[in-house]
Each structure stands twice: as C-alpha cells, then as structure tokens.
C-alpha cells in the first residue's frame, strides 16, 4: 500500500486527485494501533501516508481535496500508537505541517484581500458616478 501512496502523481488532474484523496481519507479512517504497522516504517523512519497528504494541502486547486488532506492529518493524530506519535512530533514533520498550514493561510488571506480591494474599488467608482452631475 505504501508504494501506491508514494506514487508521484500529476497534481493537475482534479478528478484523479479527488479520488486519490478520498482513498487516502478512507485509509486514515481505518487506521488504529494495529493497522498503523502496515504504513509506518520504523526502520526507514517514514510514513508515506503523511508525506503524501502534505502535498495536497497547498499544491492543489480543489478545496475539498485540501479539506480532506487536513482531515487525514487529524485522523493520524487520533491513533494511539507510540511510533506514529513519535513520527508526527518530529521537528522536521512539525515544520513541514506548519509551513504548509501557514502557506494555506497566506493564500487565503491574499485571496480575501483581493476581494476586499476589488469591492472597495467598485464602491469608490459607484460613489464617483453618483456624485457627477448629469449632462442632460
């Protein structure tokens, strides 16, 4: 399963992404202290499900895929497994997560600022048009 999860896919195909993230979310919902051993490689200190999901937080256009990716991360934290918790709390993994989360917030803030500035421009233009005397 880790080989499927680790597959380097084209992040431009929204249909493929939505199905793949749905598959990953289903896997994450099935994780528990017994099944996590099939995904966590203690020897290599890797957890492909987590690493894969991190790509979907900021690198896809589909908001549903981003939401599912964040849900998957939360699902990972609910699993009571020492090895998984140790992996998730590694400083490099925490930096990766918070960097992705910060990038997501920055993207949304920039988009919101663009909406506010556009609305302010429309209000200004409307106000100027309403204050001009008519030429009739």
N, CA, C and O of each residue as an XYZ file, in Angstrom:
544
protein
N       0.829     -1.193      0.000
C       0.000      0.000      0.000
C       0.872      1.254      0.000
O       0.525      2.253     -0.630
N       1.991      1.204      0.699
C       2.878      2.370      0.740
C       3.401      2.741     -0.639
O       3.630      3.919     -0.912
N       3.592      1.765     -1.506
C       4.045      2.065     -2.864
C       2.972      2.814     -3.643
O       3.288      3.718     -4.417
N       1.724      2.453     -3.451
C       0.623      3.160     -4.115
C       0.533      4.586     -3.590
O       0.379      5.538     -4.355
N       0.631      4.715     -2.276
C       0.549      6.030     -1.657
C       1.702      6.923     -2.105
O       1.519      8.125     -2.300
N       2.873      6.345     -2.266
C       4.066      7.114     -2.615
C       4.161      7.461     -4.091
O       5.084      8.166     -4.498
N       3.230      6.983     -4.896
C       3.252      7.237     -6.328
C       3.260      8.744     -6.598
O       2.445      9.481     -6.045
N       4.173      9.191     -7.440
C       4.289     10.611     -7.772
C       3.280     10.943     -8.868
O       3.528     10.696    -10.049
N       2.161     11.495     -8.471
C       1.082     11.731     -9.430
C       1.055     13.172     -9.918
O       1.630     14.073     -9.308
N       0.374     13.354    -11.027
C       0.169     14.666    -11.619
C      -0.873     15.415    -10.782
O      -2.037     15.019    -10.734
N      -0.453     16.488    -10.130
C      -1.360     17.233     -9.265
C      -2.265     18.186    -10.040
O      -2.990     18.976     -9.434
N      -2.234     18.124    -11.358
C      -3.076     18.984    -12.184
C      -4.399     18.322    -12.562
O      -5.318     19.002    -13.018
N      -4.508     17.021    -12.382
C      -5.716     16.290    -12.748
C      -6.662     16.244    -11.547
O      -6.506     15.412    -10.654
N      -7.646     17.150    -11.538
C      -8.538     17.277    -10.385
C      -9.365     16.029    -10.109
O      -9.607     15.695     -8.949
N      -9.799     15.338    -11.153
C     -10.592     14.119    -10.942
C      -9.770     13.037    -10.262
O     -10.229     12.398     -9.315
N      -8.570     12.837    -10.745
C      -7.681     11.848    -10.155
C      -7.356     12.204     -8.707
O      -7.352     11.339     -7.832
N      -7.088     13.469     -8.468
C      -6.757     13.929     -7.120
C      -7.918     13.673     -6.167
O      -7.709     13.168     -5.064
N      -9.129     14.010     -6.572
C     -10.270     13.832     -5.671
C     -10.479     12.364     -5.323
O     -10.785     12.042     -4.175
N     -10.320     11.478     -6.285
C     -10.468     10.043     -5.997
C      -9.328      9.528     -5.119
O      -9.545      8.729     -4.208
N      -8.124      9.990     -5.401
C      -6.967      9.535     -4.638
C      -7.045     10.019     -3.189
O      -6.775      9.253     -2.263
N      -7.413     11.283     -2.993
C      -7.532     11.813     -1.632
C      -8.658     11.114     -0.886
O      -8.554     10.873      0.317
N      -9.716     10.795     -1.583
C     -10.804     10.034     -0.956
C     -10.312      8.662     -0.496
O     -10.663      8.201      0.590
N      -9.507      8.021     -1.321
C      -8.901      6.740     -0.956
C      -8.010      6.894      0.279
O      -8.072      6.078      1.199
N      -7.191      7.932      0.297
C      -6.305      8.177      1.436
C      -7.104      8.463      2.709
O      -6.734      8.021      3.797
N      -8.183      9.194      2.563
C      -9.018      9.505      3.726
C      -9.643      8.233      4.286
O      -9.718      8.056      5.502
N     -10.089      7.352      3.402
C     -10.641      6.067      3.847
C      -9.589      5.269      4.604
O      -9.880      4.682      5.647
N      -8.371      5.247      4.083
C      -7.285      4.553      4.786
C      -7.063      5.157      6.169
O      -6.906      4.437      7.155
N      -7.053      6.479      6.229
C      -6.789      7.141      7.509
C      -7.894      6.865      8.525
O      -7.631      6.791      9.726
N      -9.118      6.713      8.053
C     -10.226      6.404      8.959
C     -10.137      4.984      9.507
O     -10.666      4.690     10.579
N      -9.470      4.116      8.772
C      -9.306      2.721      9.191
C      -8.080      2.498     10.080
O      -7.900      1.415     10.637
N      -7.253      3.514     10.206
C      -6.036      3.362     10.999
C      -6.360      3.215     12.481
O      -7.214      3.911     13.030
N      -5.659      2.301     13.095
C      -5.705      2.158     14.547
C      -4.353      1.620     14.998
O      -3.435      1.483     14.189
N      -4.231      1.317     16.271
C      -2.930      0.877     16.792
C      -2.466     -0.443     16.196
O      -1.278     -0.761     16.259
N      -3.376     -1.215     15.619
C      -2.989     -2.480     14.986
C      -2.675     -2.321     13.496
O      -1.759     -2.964     12.983
N      -3.421     -1.479     12.812
C      -3.232     -1.342     11.362
C      -2.133     -0.348     10.982
O      -1.635     -0.380      9.857
N      -1.758      0.523     11.897
C      -0.744      1.529     11.575
C       0.599      0.888     11.227
O       1.404      1.479     10.508
N       0.838     -0.315     11.736
C       2.105     -1.004     11.455
C       2.305     -1.288      9.966
O       3.438     -1.472      9.523
N       1.220     -1.325      9.187
C       1.323     -1.583      7.756
C       1.762     -0.340      6.977
O       2.151     -0.438      5.813
N       1.698      0.818      7.619
C       2.018      2.075      6.955
C       3.286      2.726      7.485
O       4.005      3.388      6.736
N       3.559      2.546      8.749
C       4.704      3.184      9.391
C       5.920      2.282      9.275
O       5.909      1.140      9.734
N       6.962      2.807      8.659
C       8.209      2.059      8.517
C       9.210      2.611      9.525
O       9.890      3.601      9.253
N       9.301      1.966     10.695
C      10.208      2.423     11.753
C      11.662      2.359     11.314
O      12.473      3.202     11.696
N      11.983      1.358     10.514
C      13.365      1.177     10.068
C      13.840      2.368      9.237
O      14.953      2.858      9.427
N      12.998      2.830      8.322
C      13.348      3.973      7.473
C      12.848      5.298      8.042
O      13.131      6.368      7.502
N      12.101      5.210      9.139
C      11.501      6.399      9.763
C      10.645      7.163      8.755
O      10.744      8.384      8.638
N       9.799      6.421      8.026
C       8.914      7.053      7.045
C       7.470      6.650      7.300
O       7.181      5.594      7.863
N       6.595      7.513      6.873
C       5.160      7.265      6.928
C       4.577      7.880      5.660
O       4.147      9.033      5.673
N       4.559      7.120      4.568
C       4.164      7.666      3.261
C       2.796      8.338      3.229
O       2.600      9.287      2.469
N       1.857      7.875      4.026
C       0.533      8.498      4.031
C       0.645      9.967      4.445
O       0.050     10.838      3.810
N       1.387     10.236      5.484
C       1.574     11.612      5.950
C       2.316     12.449      4.904
O       1.891     13.555      4.569
N       3.406     11.921      4.402
C       4.200     12.664      3.426
C       3.399     12.980      2.168
O       3.527     14.065      1.599
N       2.589     12.046      1.743
C       1.758     12.248      0.551
C       0.708     13.332      0.792
O       0.496     14.206     -0.048
N       0.066     13.261      1.934
C      -1.006     14.205      2.250
C      -0.492     15.643      2.333
O      -1.211     16.583      1.996
N       0.734     15.806      2.777
C       1.287     17.155      2.883
C       1.305     17.871      1.531
O       1.171     19.094      1.473
N       1.468     17.117      0.452
C       1.477     17.734     -0.889
C       0.116     18.304     -1.258
O       0.036     19.250     -2.041
N      -0.955     17.742     -0.707
C      -2.297     18.159     -1.097
C      -2.802     19.381     -0.349
O      -3.817     19.959     -0.737
N      -2.126     19.784      0.706
C      -2.619     20.914      1.495
C      -2.500     22.225      0.723
O      -3.419     23.043      0.765
N      -1.397     22.439      0.026
C      -1.233     23.716     -0.696
C      -1.019     23.565     -2.190
O      -1.027     24.564     -2.908
N      -0.830     22.360     -2.677
C      -0.459     22.199     -4.083
C      -1.595     21.799     -5.003
O      -1.349     21.445     -6.156
N      -2.832     21.844     -4.531
C      -3.967     21.503     -5.387
C      -4.975     22.646     -5.372
O      -5.030     23.426     -4.421
N      -5.764     22.735     -6.421
C      -6.773     23.785     -6.534
C      -8.093     23.409     -5.876
O      -8.893     24.286     -5.549
N      -8.322     22.153     -5.684
C      -9.595     21.660     -5.168
C      -9.673     21.833     -3.650
O      -8.915     21.209     -2.907
N     -10.599     22.687     -3.197
C     -10.720     22.943     -1.760
C     -11.182     21.701     -0.992
O     -10.827     21.523      0.173
N     -11.970     20.848     -1.644
C     -12.408     19.608     -0.985
C     -11.218     18.684     -0.750
O     -11.148     18.020      0.284
N     -10.291     18.634     -1.689
C      -9.093     17.807     -1.522
C      -8.227     18.352     -0.386
O      -7.676     17.586      0.404
N      -8.111     19.679     -0.309
C      -7.345     20.283      0.797
C      -7.984     19.971      2.138
O      -7.292     19.623      3.094
N      -9.305     20.095      2.211
C     -10.018     19.804      3.455
C      -9.848     18.344      3.841
O      -9.633     18.029      5.011
N      -9.943     17.458      2.869
C      -9.747     16.027      3.146
C      -8.325     15.763      3.633
O      -8.116     14.944      4.527
N      -7.350     16.451      3.050
C      -5.954     16.272      3.472
C      -5.764     16.705      4.923
O      -5.079     16.031      5.692
N      -6.364     17.818      5.289
C      -6.271     18.268      6.681
C      -6.995     17.304      7.621
O      -6.544     17.074      8.743
N      -8.095     16.749      7.173
C      -8.822     15.753      7.967
C      -7.975     14.507      8.171
O      -7.983     13.912      9.248
N      -7.255     14.121      7.147
C      -6.374     12.951      7.252
C      -5.310     13.186      8.320
O      -5.019     12.294      9.117
N      -4.734     14.378      8.338
C      -3.727     14.688      9.364
C      -4.346     14.566     10.750
O      -3.730     13.998     11.652
N      -5.547     15.089     10.931
C      -6.230     14.961     12.224
C      -6.497     13.498     12.563
O      -6.355     13.087     13.715
N      -6.883     12.719     11.563
C      -7.120     11.289     11.794
C      -5.847     10.586     12.261
O      -5.906      9.668     13.079
N      -4.713     11.013     11.749
C      -3.446     10.401     12.163
C      -3.163     10.683     13.633
O      -2.641      9.824     14.344
N      -3.503     11.874     14.086
C      -3.249     12.223     15.487
C      -4.186     11.505     16.455
O      -3.889     11.431     17.648
N      -5.295     10.980     15.976
C      -6.194     10.264     16.882
C      -5.736      8.832     17.150
O      -6.219      8.195     18.087
N      -4.806      8.316     16.336
C      -4.326      6.938     16.505
C      -3.385      6.879     17.709
O      -2.410      7.626     17.795
N      -3.697      5.988     18.620
C      -2.892      5.818     19.839
C      -1.763      4.828     19.562
O      -1.856      3.650     19.907
N      -0.700      5.321     18.937
C       0.452      4.486     18.654
C       1.714      5.299     18.929
O       1.878      6.402     18.408
N       2.589      4.751     19.739
C       3.803      5.462     20.140
C       4.681      5.775     18.932
O       5.191      6.889     18.816
N       4.861      4.820     18.040
C       5.709      5.031     16.868
C       5.172      6.118     15.956
O       5.929      6.955     15.464
N       3.870      6.106     15.732
C       3.252      7.131     14.880
C       3.346      8.496     15.548
O       3.687      9.485     14.899
N       3.050      8.553     16.824
C       3.117      9.829     17.542
C       4.537     10.384     17.522
O       4.743     11.587     17.360
N       5.509      9.496     17.687
C       6.913      9.910     17.642
C       7.250     10.477     16.259
O       7.946     11.486     16.151
N       6.752      9.822     15.200
C       6.976     10.300     13.832
C       6.337     11.678     13.623
O       6.983     12.597     13.121
N       5.073     11.811     14.009
C       4.343     13.058     13.781
C       4.914     14.229     14.575
O       4.796     15.381     14.159
N       5.524     13.938     15.704
C       6.060     15.002     16.555
C       7.529     15.320     16.292
O       8.133     16.134     16.990
N       8.092     14.672     15.282
C       9.470     15.013     14.910
C       9.514     16.471     14.457
O       8.596     16.926     13.775
N      10.554     17.207     14.821
C      10.631     18.625     14.436
C      10.516     18.867     12.930
O       9.883     19.836     12.513
N      11.116     18.004     12.108
C      11.027     18.216     10.656
C       9.603     18.020     10.148
O       9.181     18.712      9.221
N       8.864     17.099     10.734
C       7.474     16.871     10.320
C       6.576     17.993     10.810
O       5.645     18.392     10.112
N       6.847     18.507     12.007
C       6.074     19.641     12.510
C       6.324     20.880     11.657
O       5.387     21.610     11.334
N       7.594     21.123     11.289
C       7.913     22.264     10.423
C       7.182     22.147      9.087
O       6.620     23.122      8.590
N       7.197     20.949      8.514
C       6.526     20.727      7.233
C       5.035     21.046      7.345
O       4.482     21.755      6.505
N       4.395     20.522      8.377
C       2.957     20.741      8.548
C       2.648     22.226      8.736
O       1.771     22.767      8.063
N       3.362     22.884      9.645
C       3.055     24.284      9.915
C       3.466     25.203      8.768
O       2.870     26.265      8.584
N       4.464     24.812      8.004
C       4.813     25.569      6.795
C       3.673     25.465      5.782
O       3.283     26.463      5.175
N       3.148     24.267      5.604
C       2.036     24.077      4.666
C       0.789     24.822      5.155
O       0.095     25.463      4.366
N       0.515     24.733      6.444
C      -0.647     25.416      7.013
C      -0.488     26.932      6.888
O      -1.442     27.630      6.547
N       0.712     27.439      7.164
C       0.975     28.870      7.002
C       0.807     29.315      5.565
O       0.251     30.383      5.308
N       1.281     28.508      4.621
C       1.120     28.823      3.198
C      -0.355     28.854      2.816
O      -0.788     29.719      2.054
N      -1.119     27.912      3.345
C      -2.561     27.871      3.077
C      -3.239     29.136      3.609
O      -4.055     29.741      2.914
N      -2.908     29.533      4.831
C      -3.469     30.758      5.403
C      -3.054     31.984      4.592
O      -3.862     32.883      4.361
N      -1.804     32.017      4.166
C      -1.332     33.143      3.363
C      -2.094     33.217      2.041
O      -2.495     34.300      1.613
N      -2.293     32.070      1.398
C      -3.040     32.044      0.134
C      -4.464     32.552      0.328
O      -4.960     33.342     -0.476
N      -5.119     32.101      1.389
C      -6.498     32.522      1.648
C      -6.564     34.002      2.026
O      -7.487     34.708      1.620
N      -5.593     34.466      2.798
C      -5.563     35.875      3.182
C      -5.345     36.758      1.959
O      -5.989     37.799      1.823
N      -4.454     36.356      1.082
C      -4.210     37.127     -0.147
C      -5.463     37.165     -1.015
O      -5.792     38.205     -1.586
N      -6.152     36.052     -1.116
C      -7.376     35.990     -1.905
C      -8.453     36.891     -1.286
O      -9.149     37.615     -1.998
N      -8.580     36.838      0.029
C      -9.558     37.677      0.722
C      -9.228     39.155      0.557
O     -10.125     39.971      0.344
N      -7.953     39.503      0.655
C      -7.527     40.889      0.465
C      -7.869     41.361     -0.952
O      -8.307     42.495     -1.145
N      -7.669     40.496     -1.928
C      -8.029     40.833     -3.304
C      -9.515     41.123     -3.443
O      -9.903     42.063     -4.138
N     -10.352     40.319     -2.784
C     -11.805     40.555     -2.818
C     -12.158     41.894     -2.172
O     -12.971     42.651     -2.703
N     -11.543     42.181     -1.027
C     -11.833     43.426     -0.314
C     -11.411     44.625     -1.152
O     -12.158     45.597     -1.262
N     -10.221     44.566     -1.744
C      -9.750     45.679     -2.571
C     -10.625     45.872     -3.805
O     -10.888     47.007     -4.205
N     -11.073     44.786     -4.407
C     -11.966     44.885     -5.572
C     -13.296     45.513     -5.178
O     -13.824     46.364     -5.893
N     -13.831     45.092     -4.043
C     -15.103     45.647     -3.572
C     -14.940     47.136     -3.243
O     -15.825     47.935     -3.550
N     -13.823     47.511     -2.625
C     -13.580     48.914     -2.294
C     -13.491     49.752     -3.569
O     -13.987     50.878     -3.611
N     -12.866     49.206     -4.595
C     -12.750     49.923     -5.874
C     -14.124     50.119     -6.510
O     -14.411     51.188     -7.049
N     -14.965     49.105     -6.453
C     -16.319     49.206     -7.012
C     -17.117     50.259     -6.246
O     -17.819     51.062     -6.860
N     -17.023     50.267     -4.929
C     -17.736     51.253     -4.108
C     -17.249     52.651     -4.451
O     -18.058     53.570     -4.576
N     -15.956     52.825     -4.603
C     -15.387     54.132     -4.934
C     -15.872     54.608     -6.291
O     -16.273     55.763     -6.440
N     -15.839     53.727     -7.283
C     -16.289     54.085     -8.632
C     -17.776     54.402     -8.646
O     -18.198     55.338     -9.325
N     -18.566     53.652     -7.921
C     -20.009     53.888     -7.852
C     -20.288     55.232     -7.186
O     -21.157     55.985     -7.625
N     -19.549     55.519     -6.135
C     -19.710     56.784     -5.416
C     -19.363     57.956     -6.322
O     -20.069     58.964     -6.331
N     -18.276     57.833     -7.086
C     -17.869     58.907     -8.002
C     -18.915     59.113     -9.098
O     -19.200     60.251     -9.469
N     -19.488     58.034     -9.616
C     -20.504     58.128    -10.674
C     -21.781     58.776    -10.143
O     -22.435     59.539    -10.856
N     -22.134     58.477     -8.904
C     -23.367     59.033     -8.328
C     -23.206     60.508     -7.989
O     -24.208     61.221     -7.931
N     -22.004     60.991     -7.765
C     -21.763     62.378     -7.402
C     -21.523     63.278     -8.624
O     -21.453     64.495     -8.455
N     -21.393     62.740     -9.843
C     -21.188     63.553    -11.043
C     -22.499     64.128    -11.504
O     -23.518     63.438    -11.522
N     -22.479     65.416    -11.885
C     -23.717     66.000    -12.429
C     -24.004     65.419    -13.823
O     -23.083     65.152    -14.595
N     -25.265     65.233    -14.124
C     -25.622     64.673    -15.426
C     -25.557     65.756    -16.499
O     -25.784     66.928    -16.197
N     -25.254     65.394    -17.739
C     -25.078     66.325    -18.848
C     -26.351     66.446    -19.692
O     -26.246     66.751    -20.880
N     -27.519     66.228    -19.148
C     -28.714     66.309    -19.973
C     -29.444     67.593    -19.809
O     -30.476     67.803    -20.446
